[in-house]
């Protein structure tokens, strides 16, 4: 959609970031100013410098206040501690402002030589951004066994699929693919599949399909042009969006948006590249394309189109490209590349298939504690996780003895998801982490706190237990899965 440029200035929080971040931010702002974008920038801090100042979240209150006040942010790459220590500043920003939708366009860029050039790749990965394994709820169960809780909510699935559908309609796309691992994780990934299919039935103008996520990865490489919009849970979307970026030139040219009800943050996907920071070699293409998405978000479709066409003309002609884009030995620095893009403002690329972009009609979600009631709710048992170096037969004897005189019977014991008592045959590799499934002999009254407490007390006399899960049925259906081999 091409309209006249907006006449009012939009305040945007600019977070330069780390490494090459300040360089690509400066380059992007130069191009936008030359293109006539009416933006008032408010610079803010996040990332490595914030961590060095002892700000564990990676973003000071002043930055959070700026984003909250402006509602729009453009962000360069931030350094993230790996494996220990501080939280990721990227994740902090997404979670604080509940930017639940990550949008990653994947479009073939003329002039970039890839194995997939000429295939007409043009799709969008929509990734749920705040729950799933990235909720970051982890525990060491034993000194040698760790767990991470995969938290999937029905409302989280609904939000992200509705966003994917609205994005498809805003860009004139025709199909949405829901990609999950529902064949294995039937409750968590299965929820994404079920909710996705239900929501997409409401959009009669869109074709929709479900695809197992590993097959989706395979299909992205075999026939990527079949996709239009692909929506996934957090970790699946994280992995496949990077794979998808590799089809069209890599993370150096991959833009993204993070959308929520009150805030939108646009960012380059690539890392901070400290090895070339300060050398004037950085490629600002990813942040420039992210800024194009930002311009469309604030309604400045004309300037967005102007910048996008100039960038495409520059890449098509192949003159004054940064070293990562140019043939070996022919690359130029950031300043020369930016100058070439600005010189091309006003020119139009014949190879850029421009869409009739419209604002994304995102649903506004109420600020309440979401709650889903069940018509019926039954408590049928408990899973108790115990640490033991004994063999399953010995553990079974002790746990059966512990259950005598209680409200429970021991049904089975599993190790890493496979039943090991009663013995089913085979040769399961054992570790010191076992799940013992106890079922009520008679339906209990209420939450059975006394009965469960009694069982834990009995177990604790011989075993160290770590945590417990209630086994429930909602509306007559089991709300838990069975172990491999469990009858």
Beta strands, then each sheet from edge to edge (+ up, - down):
strand 1: 10-15
strand 2: 39-44
strand 3: 72-75
strand 4: 101-107
strand 5: 122-128
strand 6: 138-142
strand 7: 145-148
strand 8: 175-180
strand 9: 207-212
strand 10: 229-232
strand 11: 255-259
strand 12: 264-268
strand 13: 377-387
strand 14: 408-415
strand 15: 418-421
strand 16: 433-440
strand 17: 464-474
strand 18: 477-478
sheet 1: 2+ 1+ 3+ 12+ 11- 4+ 5- 10- 8- 9-
sheet 2: 6+ 7-
sheet 3: 15+ 14- 16+ 13- 17+ 18-
end
